[in-house]
Each structure stands twice: as C-alpha cells, then as structure tokens.
C-alpha cells in the first residue's frame, strides 16, 4: 500500500533532487548540512543557511564529543513527518537521532511516494457517496486523493484517472471502513498504521523482533498539518498513533510553525512577527508566527484558501500537454510516460536553470511540448495571492504595504512561482523586510527537531476560524472565538424542544458567518438517554474541548439531575443527517469566502428574534382556555419545524410569511384584541415582553 524510497539508497532516486536540497556529510563531523541547488536563481533562497544554523545549534547542545562511538541500540529517534502535494501526494520524513544523554547525533531525510487504494472501474457512484468522497479527501488530506467521481490510481509508471469508481462506507465502533469490489475492505486506522510502520522500518526500527522495545526508541513523533486540517483528520491520527502504542508521544502542529523553526532558531530572542506563505500543500496556507521567548513559538493568525491553488495550475499545464499530444498522435505515450508528478519535477528543474521566460519546453519520450506560462495563468496565480492579502489586515489600506510589525516573509512554494511572486511581494513590502524562499524539506526537518529534546521548543497553534454550535433555526451560536490558542473549550446550554425528548442532535460549525449555510460543518454530537419530561423543562450543558493537538472531545450534563449523559461524536460521516441535507441543497462542506454585506447578520438577527417571539406567544397564552393554548402551541411547533427543516436556505420572505400566518391564528383566537398580540406589537414592546420570559 505504501512504498518508501529513502534518498540516496534507491536506484531511481540516487541522483540529486532538483526540487529539494541535497544532503552531504561534513568531513569534520557526522552532522548533515544542506546546500541549495538554486544557484542560478535571482531570488533570495536562504533556507540552507537557517538549516545549517539549526544543525549547529543542536551540535552545541550536545554534551558528548561527536568522535565518541555510541552503541546503535542506545540511540533514540525523534521523527517529523510532513505531507506534501506535487499533483500526486507524497510525504517527507526527517528524523533526528539522539544520544542517550539527549545530545544531537545526526539527522536524515526520507522521501516517500504514497500509493493509493485502487478500485473497481466498472462500478458507479451515488450522489451521497460522491459528496462523502469530497469530505473523505479532506479527512485524510495527503493520504488519498479523491476528486468527486474519480480516484487517483497510482502505479510505478503512471497516474491515471478511472472514469468510474465505487465507494461505500459503514460505521463500526466510530471508525469508518471503506471497501471496494464488495471483497476488499480497509479501515482508516489500518491504512495509517501501515503507513507509520513502514516509516519506522525505514528509520531502522526493527518491528519484526518481539523482544525489541521499539516504543522506547521513539522519543516523539511530530506530524505537520495544513491550517484547515480539522478535527476529524486529527482524531484519525490520534487514534492510530495511540493504537500502535505511541500514547503521549505524538504532536500535531500547523505546518507553518515547523516551516518557521529553521528561521526562528537563528533569532530566538527576536519577538517580531514573521509571515509564512505555504504552497507545499497544493493550495495557500498562511500564518503569522512570533517568538514569545527562547522556548515558545506562538501562532498569531492563520488563513487557508483552497481557491488559490498551485495544484490547479499544474492541472492546466497537464491539460495543455495532453491537447498537444493528441494533435501529434502520441497521447497514449504521454499518458504512459509523463505523470503529474514527473511534470511537477521537470517544471521545477526547468525553473532552476533558466531565467524568467514566457514559454517553456517540456521533454518526454523524444517529444517536445511547449507551455505558454502567460496563457496558462502563472501570473494570475501570483497576483491572486497578493489580492487575497489586500483583503486582510496584513496590508495597510492607505499605503498598500505589508504592516510594519511583520519583519520577515518566508515563502514555501513551487520553484515555478518564485520569480513571479517575489517582485509582487517586494513591491508591497517596506524597505527593511526580508523575503526568503524556503524548501519543503524545512517543514519535516523543523518538525523533527520540535519532536526532539534538542531545542526544547513548544508551539501554540490556534483555531483559524471560530467554532460555533448550530441552532434549530440555522443560526450559529459562538462557542470559541477564532485565533484562540490550543487547548481551548466552550460550552452552551440547551433545553428540550418537544415533550418526552430523549435525544438531542447538535451540529458544530467552523466559520465567521452567523449562518450555518456559510460555515463548514465539522461534527455532529448526539446526546442520548435524556429523561422524559415536558418540553423546556430539561436543561443540558454541552462542553466542547480541543486539546493541545487540536483533537475534539465533548461532554454533556443534565443540570436538573447533575448527571453526565452518554454522548456520541459523528464527525463528517455519510450517516450524518447534516451532510445529507447539505448535499440536497447543493451546499459545499467548506467555508465560503463570500463578502460580508451585512445580510447574513440581519437574517440571523431576525431568526433569533422569531425564536423569542415564539416563547413570548407560549407564555402569553399559558393561562388561556385549553383550546386556545393548544392551538398556539401547535402553530408555534409547526413554525419551528418549518424553520428547522429549511434552516440552510430560509430567507426573509419565508419569515414574513410565517409572521402573517401566526397573526391570522391570533385573529381567530382573539379577533378584537389581536392587534395587542401580533408581531408588530411585540416588536414595539420587545424589551417589556423579554422581561416576562
């Protein structure tokens, strides 16, 4: 399922990679240092300097002379893993070898090409399954690649897209299982476990010997994640790492933090802010990092935008090549001999050796193809990054310059973008700002050192968006503010809506909009075994917690009896009612970047106001005759049911129609005094009525 190719050990990978720094052993010590192959580039590429500083600092912290020989069995490993994307999906692993006293021994890098699960190409896929495939892509992010109807199918020589695929899922002990052809089935934990075990074998840890205590050999494993790598993915990684025996030995951090470490090590006393732009995940991730002290790195802000994607750019390049190959009659050879991964490597190598040009030549199987960068949109990609920044607080609206408290910009990106992005960043930055382009290897190396005891650094990741709980009317009630550091928690008080209610379904959302339709649905919490009682008499407190690794947990308590209630967390699964509902209304399970025109806030305010109006009517008629009381209660129940059913698409016109229908009911009950009970009168004396409730 997974195949690891250690650098400089595999026949195909023995040559120096042009897209990552080469490693060599110094004559005077076994410390690995880094040099950059980008000698001909005009832009500044200084990641090798910072990596050298990182290694030298680790060497200074070592208390044993490097010439002393240490028993290999006494060495321990600190592992850093970074999932990266090159059109296909890879992972890079760096590991620090530590001496028994905690001193630094050496560092090594392993590059791994991840093979994907294959499927039966003769099967069809349903709409719900297609929607879940998109969510499953988000869940495993860099482990599998799923684009709507198609699976990426990986082999040694090809990367093709089958036209049809079958995808089904069941829930078993809250661990999703997938299977293909009705015969093969894999669990997410099994896939991840095999992946990590293969990594450990590559490090040199003997997993086949029962007497070998390999758990003791690993000090800690640090996995870098994109800023939108949410709780479901984090929970899968947590379950897997604990299942294989690494409880309390893992750390899940934002990739920007690990990217910044090589730079931070050089200036640990510098408390100014650094701006990280990361395209290594295939789309734009940004963070602002600052040092709190010599041992603590703080994430100030995060941003992830999938609409700005270098992966899409490479897809356009590949499409252009296929069109040319079709005209030349060599399309079959192109499909067979040039994968998206090969294209990425060749284009990055091309950028290292030539100056900025509009047309590139791609060679494969004695054929030459021309790529016009301007037509494909390389300049648009670079410009879209700057335009995105202009809409944030990073750019001063008056001067259109990056704010002064940011002193350095670190860019981890494809070599293709370097020379197009650098002048734009330079134009919008002040004179004293440093712009540094870093290699993707910095992320895995930084993660490896973070997991070791060599630097004794701690990180404080944050929630990029606010976390809220969805109410029945489609409004999101804020639980945890955005930019809150992990660990964090929030709570909300619920009450039963109907008589004898025994379960309560709560949806959690991520996003800044007050409406659920414009937020990302991240989890469904099901509270069970609620005592039977009249509607509104049972009050339940729900606590939502995110630990240091950003893993979600929840607890519920009945405030009437002060007892804990059993709870189930269903995170983005196909069985989730909210997922099916969003599919029905064609709402993507992602955070929409629509402009804040104030309409969402106004609609949310009206929905909340209607909720108070419903409570007001129930209380106002509680002393009336039985027939009137039951009629009002019935109409209010139907109105709430209508709002709940249509919460993802309800508009102001729908609320106006509800208001008219309720006023008609009031006219039937008390025709002479209906004006004193209507919605307009409630609005006039709202503050007085709210005091009654």
C-alpha positions as CSV (number, residue, x, y, z in Angstrom):
1,X,0.0,0.0,0.0
2,X,2.8,2.4,0.8
3,X,6.3,2.4,-0.7
4,X,9.2,4.2,0.9
5,X,12.1,5.4,-1.2
6,X,15.0,6.6,1.1
7,X,17.1,9.3,-0.5
8,X,20.4,8.1,-1.9
9,X,19.5,4.4,-1.3
10,X,17.1,3.7,-4.2
11,X,18.4,3.3,-7.7
12,X,15.9,5.7,-9.2
13,X,16.4,8.3,-6.5
14,X,20.2,8.2,-6.3
15,X,20.5,11.4,-8.3
16,X,20.2,14.7,-6.5
17,X,16.7,16.0,-6.4
18,X,16.3,19.5,-8.1
19,X,13.3,20.3,-6.0
20,X,14.8,19.7,-2.6
21,X,18.3,20.5,-1.1
22,X,20.9,17.8,-1.3
23,X,22.4,16.3,1.9
24,X,26.0,15.6,2.4
25,X,28.2,14.6,5.3
26,X,30.7,17.1,6.6
27,X,34.4,15.9,6.9
28,X,34.8,17.0,10.4
29,X,31.5,15.6,11.9
30,X,28.6,13.5,11.1
31,X,26.2,16.4,11.1
32,X,24.2,16.6,7.9
33,X,24.2,20.1,6.4
34,X,22.2,21.5,3.4
35,X,23.2,23.3,0.3
36,X,20.8,24.8,-2.2
37,X,20.9,23.8,-5.9
38,X,19.2,27.1,-6.8
39,X,22.5,28.8,-7.7
40,X,21.2,30.5,-10.9
41,X,18.0,31.9,-9.4
42,X,17.8,35.7,-9.0
43,X,15.5,35.5,-5.9
44,X,16.9,35.0,-2.5
45,X,16.9,31.4,-1.3
46,X,18.4,31.1,2.2
47,X,16.8,28.1,3.8
48,X,20.2,26.3,3.7
49,X,21.6,29.0,6.0
50,X,18.9,28.5,8.5
51,X,19.1,24.8,8.4
52,X,22.8,25.0,9.0
53,X,22.1,27.2,12.0
54,X,19.6,24.6,13.2
55,X,22.2,21.8,13.0
56,X,24.9,23.8,14.6
57,X,22.7,24.8,17.5
58,X,21.8,21.2,18.0
59,X,25.6,20.3,17.9
60,X,26.3,23.0,20.6
61,X,23.6,21.5,22.8
62,X,25.2,18.1,22.6
63,X,27.3,17.2,25.7
64,X,29.3,14.3,24.2
65,X,32.1,14.7,21.8
66,X,31.0,13.6,18.3
67,X,34.0,11.4,17.9
68,X,32.9,9.1,20.7
69,X,31.2,5.9,19.4
70,X,27.8,5.1,20.8
71,X,26.1,1.7,20.7
72,X,23.4,1.8,18.0
73,X,20.9,0.2,20.3
74,X,21.3,3.1,22.7
75,X,20.3,5.7,20.1
76,X,16.7,7.1,20.1
77,X,14.7,8.8,17.3
78,X,12.6,12.0,17.1
79,X,10.5,11.8,13.9
80,X,9.0,14.6,11.9
81,X,6.5,13.9,9.1
82,X,5.2,16.3,6.5
83,X,2.5,15.5,4.0
84,X,3.2,17.4,0.7
85,X,1.5,17.6,-2.7
86,X,3.1,17.6,-6.1
87,X,0.0,17.0,-8.2
88,X,0.2,13.5,-6.7
89,X,0.6,13.0,-3.0
90,X,3.9,12.4,-1.2
91,X,5.2,12.6,2.3
92,X,8.6,13.6,3.6
93,X,10.0,12.4,6.8
94,X,13.0,13.7,8.7
95,X,14.3,12.1,11.9
96,X,16.8,13.3,14.5
97,X,19.0,10.6,16.0
98,X,19.6,11.4,19.7
99,X,22.3,10.1,22.1
100,X,21.4,8.6,25.5
101,X,22.2,11.9,27.2
102,X,19.8,13.8,24.9
103,X,22.6,15.2,22.7
104,X,22.4,15.5,19.0
105,X,23.8,12.7,16.8
106,X,22.6,13.2,13.2
107,X,19.6,14.0,11.0
108,X,18.3,12.2,8.0
109,X,15.6,12.7,5.4
110,X,13.3,10.1,3.8
111,X,11.0,10.8,0.8
112,X,8.0,8.5,0.4
113,X,5.7,8.1,-2.5
114,X,2.3,7.1,-1.1
115,X,0.4,4.6,-3.2
116,X,-3.4,4.9,-3.1
117,X,-6.1,2.3,-2.7
118,X,-7.4,1.0,-6.0
119,X,-11.0,0.4,-7.0
120,X,-13.2,-1.4,-9.5
121,X,-13.5,0.9,-12.5
122,X,-16.8,-0.8,-13.6
123,X,-18.8,0.5,-10.6
124,X,-21.0,3.6,-10.4
125,X,-21.2,6.1,-7.5
126,X,-24.2,7.8,-6.0
127,X,-24.6,11.5,-5.2
128,X,-24.3,11.0,-1.5
129,X,-21.2,8.8,-1.9
130,X,-19.7,11.5,-4.2
131,X,-20.4,14.1,-1.5
132,X,-18.7,11.9,1.1
133,X,-15.7,11.3,-1.1
134,X,-15.1,15.0,-1.1
135,X,-15.2,15.0,2.7
136,X,-13.1,11.9,2.9
137,X,-10.5,13.8,0.8
138,X,-10.5,16.5,3.5
139,X,-10.2,13.8,6.2
140,X,-7.1,12.1,5.0
141,X,-5.9,15.1,3.1
142,X,-2.5,14.0,2.0
143,X,-3.0,10.2,2.2
144,X,-5.6,9.8,-0.5
145,X,-6.6,11.8,-3.5
146,X,-10.3,11.9,-4.4
147,X,-11.8,14.3,-6.9
148,X,-15.6,13.9,-7.0
149,X,-16.3,11.0,-9.3
150,X,-12.7,9.7,-9.6
151,X,-10.0,8.0,-7.7
152,X,-6.3,8.7,-8.4
153,X,-4.9,5.3,-9.2
154,X,-1.1,5.2,-8.7
155,X,1.4,2.7,-10.1
156,X,5.1,2.8,-10.7
157,X,4.9,4.4,-14.2
158,X,1.5,6.0,-14.3
159,X,-1.1,8.1,-12.6
160,X,-4.4,7.8,-14.3
161,X,-8.0,8.7,-13.5
162,X,-10.5,5.9,-13.9
163,X,-13.8,7.1,-15.3
164,X,-16.0,5.3,-12.7
165,X,-15.4,4.2,-9.1
166,X,-17.4,2.5,-6.4
167,X,-17.2,3.9,-2.9
168,X,-19.2,2.8,0.2
169,X,-18.8,3.3,3.9
170,X,-20.1,2.0,7.1
171,X,-19.5,3.0,10.7
172,X,-18.0,0.3,13.0
173,X,-17.1,1.4,16.5
174,X,-16.9,5.0,15.2
175,X,-14.1,4.0,12.9
176,X,-15.0,4.5,9.2
177,X,-14.4,1.4,7.0
178,X,-14.1,1.6,3.2
179,X,-14.2,-1.2,0.7
180,X,-14.1,-1.9,-3.0
181,X,-15.4,-4.7,-5.2
182,X,-17.5,-5.9,-2.3
183,X,-14.5,-8.0,-1.3
184,X,-11.6,-5.9,-0.1
185,X,-12.0,-3.6,2.8
186,X,-9.6,-1.3,4.7
187,X,-10.1,0.8,7.8
188,X,-8.6,4.2,8.1
189,X,-6.6,3.0,11.1
190,X,-5.2,0.1,9.2
191,X,-4.1,2.4,6.3
192,X,-2.5,4.9,8.7
193,X,-0.9,2.1,10.8
194,X,0.8,0.6,7.8
195,X,2.0,4.0,6.7
196,X,3.6,4.8,10.0
197,X,5.1,1.3,10.5
198,X,6.6,1.5,7.0
199,X,8.1,4.8,8.0
200,X,9.5,3.3,11.2
201,X,11.1,0.4,9.3
202,X,12.8,2.9,7.0
203,X,14.3,4.7,10.1
204,X,15.8,1.4,11.1
205,X,13.5,0.4,13.9
206,X,13.1,-3.4,14.0
207,X,9.4,-4.1,14.2
208,X,9.7,-7.9,13.5
209,X,11.7,-8.7,16.6
210,X,9.2,-9.2,19.5
211,X,11.9,-8.6,22.1
212,X,12.9,-5.2,20.5
213,X,11.2,-2.5,22.5
214,X,10.7,-0.1,19.6
215,X,8.3,2.1,21.6
216,X,11.2,3.2,23.8
217,X,13.2,4.0,20.7
218,X,10.9,6.8,19.7
219,X,11.0,9.9,21.8
220,X,8.2,11.7,20.0
221,X,6.6,11.9,16.5
222,X,5.6,15.2,15.2
223,X,3.1,15.4,12.2
224,X,2.7,18.7,10.4
225,X,-0.8,19.6,9.2
226,X,-2.3,22.3,7.0
227,X,-4.2,25.0,8.8
228,X,-7.5,23.6,7.7
229,X,-6.7,20.0,8.7
230,X,-9.7,19.7,11.0
231,X,-10.7,17.6,14.0
232,X,-11.8,14.5,12.0
233,X,-8.3,14.2,10.5
234,X,-6.6,14.9,13.8
235,X,-8.8,12.4,15.5
236,X,-7.9,9.7,13.0
237,X,-4.2,10.4,13.5
238,X,-4.7,10.4,17.3
239,X,-6.5,7.0,17.3
240,X,-3.8,5.5,15.0
241,X,-0.8,6.7,17.0
242,X,-2.3,5.6,20.3
243,X,-3.3,2.3,18.8
244,X,0.3,1.5,17.8
245,X,1.5,2.3,21.3
246,X,2.6,6.0,21.0
247,X,0.2,7.5,23.6
248,X,1.6,10.8,24.8
249,X,4.4,10.6,22.3
250,X,2.9,12.5,19.4
251,X,2.4,16.1,18.5
252,X,0.2,17.5,15.7
253,X,1.2,21.0,14.7
254,X,0.5,23.5,11.9
255,X,2.9,23.2,9.0
256,X,3.7,26.9,9.1
257,X,5.1,26.5,12.6
258,X,7.5,23.8,11.5
259,X,8.5,25.8,8.4
260,X,9.4,28.8,10.6
261,X,11.6,26.8,13.0
262,X,14.8,27.0,10.9
263,X,14.3,30.7,10.8
264,X,13.3,31.1,14.4
265,X,16.3,29.2,15.7
266,X,18.5,31.9,14.3
267,X,16.6,34.7,16.1
268,X,15.0,33.1,19.1
269,X,15.3,36.4,21.0
270,X,13.6,38.3,18.2
271,X,9.9,38.9,19.2
272,X,8.9,40.5,15.9
273,X,6.4,38.7,13.7
274,X,7.1,36.5,10.7
275,X,4.7,35.9,7.9
276,X,4.7,32.4,6.4
277,X,3.2,31.6,3.0
278,X,3.0,27.9,2.3
279,X,2.1,26.4,-1.0
280,X,3.6,23.0,-0.2
281,X,0.1,21.6,0.4
282,X,-1.0,22.4,-3.1
283,X,-3.1,25.4,-2.0
284,X,-2.4,28.6,0.0
285,X,-1.8,28.3,3.8
286,X,-0.7,31.4,5.6
287,X,0.3,32.1,9.2
288,X,1.8,34.8,11.3
289,X,4.4,33.5,13.8
290,X,6.2,35.2,16.7
291,X,8.6,34.0,19.4
292,X,7.3,34.5,22.9
293,X,10.6,33.5,24.5
294,X,13.5,31.2,23.7
295,X,11.4,28.1,24.1
296,X,7.9,29.1,22.9
297,X,6.7,29.8,19.4
298,X,3.2,31.4,19.1
299,X,0.9,31.3,16.1
300,X,-0.9,34.7,15.9
301,X,-3.1,34.2,12.9
302,X,-3.9,31.5,10.2
303,X,-5.5,31.5,6.8
304,X,-6.3,28.7,4.4
305,X,-7.7,29.4,0.9
306,X,-8.4,26.5,-1.4
307,X,-9.5,28.8,-4.2
308,X,-5.8,29.8,-4.7
309,X,-4.1,26.5,-5.7
310,X,-0.8,25.7,-7.4
311,X,-2.2,22.2,-7.9
312,X,-4.9,23.7,-10.3
313,X,-2.1,25.4,-12.2
314,X,-0.3,22.1,-12.8
315,X,-3.6,20.5,-13.9
316,X,-3.9,23.2,-16.5
317,X,-0.3,22.5,-17.6
318,X,-1.1,18.8,-17.9
319,X,-4.3,19.5,-19.9
320,X,-2.3,21.7,-22.3
321,X,0.3,18.9,-22.8
322,X,-2.5,16.4,-23.5
323,X,-4.1,18.6,-26.1
324,X,-0.7,19.0,-27.9
325,X,-0.1,15.2,-27.6
326,X,-3.5,14.5,-29.1
327,X,-2.7,16.6,-32.2
328,X,0.6,14.8,-32.6
329,X,-1.0,11.4,-32.2
330,X,1.1,10.5,-29.2
331,X,-1.5,10.9,-26.4
332,X,-1.1,7.2,-25.3
333,X,2.6,7.6,-24.9
334,X,2.2,10.8,-22.9
335,X,-0.3,9.2,-20.6
336,X,2.0,6.3,-20.1
337,X,5.3,8.1,-19.6
338,X,4.5,11.5,-18.1
339,X,2.6,11.6,-14.8
340,X,1.6,14.8,-13.0
341,X,4.4,14.1,-10.5
342,X,7.0,13.9,-13.3
343,X,5.6,17.1,-14.8
344,X,6.0,18.9,-11.5
345,X,9.6,17.7,-11.1
346,X,10.6,18.7,-14.6
347,X,9.0,22.1,-14.4
348,X,10.7,22.9,-11.1
349,X,14.0,21.7,-12.5
350,X,13.5,23.9,-15.6
351,X,12.9,26.9,-13.4
352,X,16.2,26.4,-11.7
353,X,18.3,26.7,-14.8
354,X,16.6,29.4,-16.9
355,X,15.7,33.0,-16.4
356,X,12.1,34.2,-16.3
357,X,10.5,33.3,-19.7
358,X,7.0,33.1,-21.1
359,X,7.4,29.8,-23.0
360,X,8.8,26.6,-21.5
361,X,9.8,23.3,-23.3
362,X,8.8,20.0,-21.7
363,X,10.6,16.9,-23.0
364,X,9.4,13.3,-22.7
365,X,10.0,10.2,-24.8
366,X,11.8,12.1,-27.5
367,X,8.9,14.5,-27.8
368,X,8.9,18.3,-27.1
369,X,5.9,20.2,-25.9
370,X,5.6,24.0,-25.5
371,X,3.9,25.6,-22.4
372,X,2.9,29.2,-22.6
373,X,3.0,30.3,-18.9
374,X,1.1,33.5,-19.6
375,X,-1.8,31.7,-21.2
376,X,-1.9,29.0,-18.5
377,X,-2.1,31.7,-15.8
378,X,1.1,31.7,-13.8
379,X,1.0,35.5,-13.4
380,X,-2.7,35.3,-12.4
381,X,-1.8,32.8,-9.7
382,X,0.9,35.1,-8.2
383,X,-1.4,38.1,-8.5
384,X,-4.3,36.3,-6.8
385,X,-2.1,35.7,-3.7
386,X,-1.5,39.5,-3.4
387,X,-5.1,40.3,-4.0
388,X,-6.1,37.9,-1.2
389,X,-3.7,39.7,1.2
390,X,-5.2,43.1,0.3
391,X,-8.5,42.0,1.9
392,X,-6.8,41.1,5.2
393,X,-5.2,43.1,8.0
394,X,-1.8,42.2,6.6
395,X,-1.9,45.1,4.1
396,X,-2.3,48.7,5.2
397,X,-5.3,50.0,3.3
398,X,-3.8,53.5,2.9
399,X,-0.2,52.6,1.8
400,X,-0.9,49.1,0.3
401,X,2.2,47.9,2.1
402,X,2.6,45.0,4.5
403,X,2.2,46.2,8.0
404,X,5.4,47.3,9.8
405,X,5.3,44.8,12.7
406,X,6.0,42.0,10.2
407,X,9.7,42.0,9.6
408,X,10.2,38.8,7.5
409,X,8.2,36.9,4.9
410,X,9.0,33.2,4.5
411,X,7.7,31.5,1.3
412,X,7.5,27.8,0.9
413,X,6.4,27.2,-2.7
414,X,7.0,25.6,-6.0
415,X,10.1,26.9,-7.8
416,X,7.7,27.8,-10.7
417,X,6.2,30.6,-8.6
418,X,9.4,32.0,-7.2
419,X,10.3,34.6,-9.8
420,X,6.7,35.7,-10.4
421,X,5.8,36.1,-6.7
422,X,9.0,37.7,-5.4
423,X,8.6,41.1,-7.2
424,X,5.0,41.4,-6.2
425,X,5.9,40.8,-2.5
426,X,8.8,43.2,-2.8
427,X,6.5,45.9,-4.2
428,X,4.1,45.6,-1.3
429,X,6.8,45.3,1.5
430,X,8.7,48.0,3.3
431,X,12.5,48.5,2.7
432,X,13.7,46.6,5.7
433,X,11.6,43.5,5.1
434,X,13.4,40.2,4.3
435,X,11.8,37.9,1.7
436,X,13.1,34.4,2.0
437,X,12.1,31.4,-0.1
438,X,12.3,28.1,1.8
439,X,12.3,24.5,0.6
440,X,9.6,22.0,1.6
441,X,12.3,20.0,3.5
442,X,12.3,22.7,6.1
443,X,8.9,21.5,7.3
444,X,9.8,17.9,8.1
445,X,13.2,18.9,9.5
446,X,11.7,21.6,11.7
447,X,9.1,19.0,12.9
448,X,11.8,16.5,13.7
449,X,13.7,19.0,15.9
450,X,10.5,20.1,17.5
451,X,9.8,16.5,18.5
452,X,13.3,16.0,19.9
453,X,14.5,17.3,23.2
454,X,17.4,19.1,21.4
455,X,15.8,22.6,21.3
456,X,13.1,22.2,24.0
457,X,10.7,24.3,22.0
458,X,6.9,24.4,22.5
459,X,4.3,25.6,20.0
460,X,0.9,27.2,20.4
461,X,-1.3,26.6,17.4
462,X,-4.7,28.3,17.1
463,X,-8.2,27.9,15.7
464,X,-8.1,29.7,12.3
465,X,-11.9,30.3,12.5
466,X,-14.5,30.5,15.3
467,X,-16.2,27.3,16.4
468,X,-20.0,27.5,16.9
469,X,-23.0,25.4,17.7
470,X,-25.9,25.3,15.2
471,X,-29.3,26.1,16.5
472,X,-32.5,24.7,15.1
473,X,-33.2,27.9,13.1
474,X,-29.9,27.8,11.1
475,X,-28.1,30.4,13.3
476,X,-24.6,29.5,14.6
477,X,-24.1,30.4,18.3
478,X,-20.4,31.2,19.0
479,X,-18.6,28.8,21.4
480,X,-14.9,29.5,20.8
481,X,-13.5,32.6,19.2
482,X,-11.2,32.5,16.2
483,X,-7.4,32.8,16.8
484,X,-7.8,31.1,20.2
485,X,-4.7,29.0,21.2
486,X,-5.0,25.3,21.9
487,X,-6.1,23.9,24.3
488,X,-9.4,25.6,24.5
489,X,-13.0,24.9,25.4
490,X,-16.5,26.3,25.1
491,X,-20.0,25.4,26.5
492,X,-23.6,26.0,25.5
493,X,-26.9,25.5,27.4
494,X,-29.7,23.6,25.6
495,X,-33.3,22.7,26.6
496,X,-35.6,20.1,25.1
497,X,-37.9,21.3,22.3
498,X,-40.7,18.7,22.5
499,X,-42.3,16.6,25.2
500,X,-40.6,13.4,26.3
501,X,-37.5,14.2,24.2
502,X,-34.8,11.5,24.9
503,X,-32.1,12.5,22.3
504,X,-30.5,15.8,21.2
505,X,-28.6,16.3,18.0
506,X,-26.1,19.1,18.0
507,X,-24.1,20.3,14.9
508,X,-20.8,22.1,15.3
509,X,-19.6,24.5,12.6
510,X,-16.5,26.4,11.8
511,X,-16.6,29.9,10.2
512,X,-17.2,33.5,10.8
513,X,-20.7,33.8,9.3
514,X,-23.6,33.8,11.8
515,X,-25.5,31.4,9.4
516,X,-24.8,27.7,9.2
517,X,-25.1,27.6,5.4
518,X,-21.9,29.7,5.1
519,X,-19.9,27.8,7.6
520,X,-18.1,24.4,7.5
521,X,-19.8,21.6,9.2
522,X,-17.2,19.8,11.3
523,X,-19.1,17.5,13.7
524,X,-22.4,16.1,14.8
525,X,-22.8,15.4,18.6
526,X,-25.6,13.1,19.6
527,X,-26.7,13.3,23.3
528,X,-28.7,10.3,24.5
529,X,-30.7,9.0,27.5
530,X,-32.3,12.3,28.3
531,X,-35.0,11.9,31.0
532,X,-38.6,12.2,29.6
533,X,-40.2,15.4,30.7
534,X,-42.3,18.3,29.2
535,X,-40.7,20.5,26.6
536,X,-38.3,23.0,28.0
537,X,-38.1,21.5,31.5
538,X,-34.8,19.6,30.9
539,X,-31.6,21.8,30.7
540,X,-28.5,20.3,29.2
541,X,-25.0,21.7,29.3
542,X,-22.7,20.8,26.4
543,X,-18.9,21.3,26.8
544,X,-16.7,21.2,23.7
545,X,-12.9,20.8,24.2
546,X,-9.9,20.9,21.9
547,X,-6.7,19.6,23.4
548,X,-3.1,20.7,22.6
549,X,-3.2,18.7,19.4
550,X,-6.5,20.2,18.2
551,X,-8.4,16.9,18.8
552,X,-12.1,17.4,19.5
553,X,-13.9,15.9,22.6
554,X,-17.3,16.6,24.2
555,X,-19.2,16.1,27.5
556,X,-22.8,16.6,28.3
557,X,-24.5,17.0,31.7
558,X,-28.2,17.1,32.8
559,X,-28.3,20.2,35.0
560,X,-31.6,19.0,36.6
561,X,-30.1,15.8,37.9
562,X,-26.4,16.9,37.7
563,X,-25.6,13.6,35.9
564,X,-23.4,13.1,32.9
565,X,-25.2,11.9,29.7
566,X,-23.8,9.5,27.2
567,X,-22.6,11.2,24.0
568,X,-21.5,10.1,20.5
569,X,-19.5,12.2,18.2
570,X,-20.2,11.7,14.5
571,X,-17.6,13.6,12.5
572,X,-18.4,14.2,8.8
573,X,-19.6,10.7,8.1
574,X,-22.1,9.6,5.4
575,X,-24.6,8.8,8.0
576,X,-24.6,12.3,9.3
577,X,-28.0,13.9,8.7
578,X,-26.5,17.4,8.2
579,X,-24.2,16.0,5.5
580,X,-27.1,14.6,3.5
581,X,-29.1,17.8,4.0
582,X,-26.2,19.9,2.7
583,X,-25.9,17.6,-0.3
584,X,-29.6,18.0,-1.0
585,X,-29.3,21.8,-1.1
586,X,-26.0,21.7,-3.0
587,X,-24.1,23.3,-0.2
588,X,-20.4,22.5,-0.2
589,X,-18.9,21.5,3.1
590,X,-16.4,24.3,3.0
591,X,-16.1,27.8,4.3
592,X,-17.4,30.2,1.7
593,X,-15.4,33.3,1.1
594,X,-18.4,35.5,0.3
595,X,-18.1,39.2,1.2
596,X,-19.7,40.4,4.4
597,X,-22.6,42.5,3.1
598,X,-24.4,42.5,6.4
599,X,-27.3,40.4,5.1
600,X,-26.2,37.3,7.0
601,X,-26.1,39.2,10.3
602,X,-29.5,40.8,9.6
603,X,-31.1,37.4,8.7
604,X,-29.6,35.8,11.8
605,X,-30.9,38.6,14.0
606,X,-34.4,38.1,12.6
607,X,-34.3,34.3,13.2
608,X,-33.2,34.9,16.8
609,X,-36.0,37.5,17.2
610,X,-38.6,35.0,15.9
611,X,-37.3,32.5,18.5
612,X,-38.1,35.0,21.3
613,X,-41.4,35.7,19.7
614,X,-42.4,32.0,19.8
615,X,-41.5,31.9,23.5
616,X,-43.5,35.0,24.1
617,X,-46.6,33.6,22.5
618,X,-46.4,30.4,24.5
619,X,-46.1,32.3,27.8
620,X,-48.7,34.8,26.9
621,X,-51.4,32.2,26.3
622,X,-50.5,29.8,29.1
623,X,-53.4,31.0,31.3
624,X,-55.9,31.0,28.4
625,X,-58.5,28.3,27.7
626,X,-57.3,24.8,26.7
627,X,-58.3,25.1,23.1
628,X,-56.5,28.4,22.5
629,X,-53.4,27.2,24.3
630,X,-53.2,24.0,22.3
631,X,-53.8,25.9,19.0
632,X,-51.0,28.4,19.7
633,X,-48.6,25.6,20.9
634,X,-49.4,23.6,17.7
635,X,-48.8,26.6,15.4
636,X,-45.5,27.5,17.1
637,X,-44.3,23.9,16.9
638,X,-45.1,23.8,13.1
639,X,-43.4,27.2,12.6
640,X,-40.2,25.9,14.4
641,X,-40.4,22.7,12.4
642,X,-40.6,24.6,9.2
643,X,-37.6,26.8,10.1
644,X,-35.6,23.8,11.2
645,X,-36.3,21.9,8.0
646,X,-35.3,24.8,5.8
647,X,-32.6,26.3,8.0
648,X,-30.0,26.0,5.3
649,X,-32.0,28.0,2.7
650,X,-34.6,30.1,4.6
651,X,-34.9,33.7,3.6
652,X,-36.5,36.9,4.9
653,X,-39.6,36.4,2.7
654,X,-40.2,33.0,4.4
655,X,-40.1,34.7,7.8
656,X,-42.5,37.3,6.7
657,X,-44.9,34.6,5.5
658,X,-44.7,32.9,8.9
659,X,-45.4,36.2,10.6
660,X,-48.6,36.6,8.6
661,X,-49.8,33.0,9.3
662,X,-49.3,33.5,13.1
663,X,-51.1,36.8,13.0
664,X,-54.1,35.0,11.3
665,X,-54.1,32.5,14.1
666,X,-54.2,35.3,16.7
667,X,-57.1,36.9,14.8
668,X,-59.0,33.6,15.1
669,X,-58.4,33.3,18.9
670,X,-58.9,37.0,19.9
671,X,-60.2,38.9,16.9
672,X,-60.9,42.1,18.9
673,X,-57.6,42.2,20.8
674,X,-55.4,40.7,18.0
675,X,-53.5,43.9,17.5
676,X,-52.3,43.7,21.0
677,X,-50.9,40.2,20.5
678,X,-49.4,40.5,17.0
679,X,-45.8,40.5,15.8
680,X,-45.8,44.3,15.2
681,X,-46.9,44.9,18.8
682,X,-44.3,42.5,20.0
683,X,-41.6,44.5,18.2
684,X,-42.8,47.8,19.6
685,X,-42.7,46.5,23.2
686,X,-40.0,43.8,22.8
687,X,-38.0,44.8,25.9
688,X,-41.0,44.5,28.1
689,X,-42.0,41.2,26.7
690,X,-38.5,39.8,27.1
691,X,-38.7,40.6,30.8
692,X,-41.8,38.5,31.0
693,X,-40.0,35.4,29.7
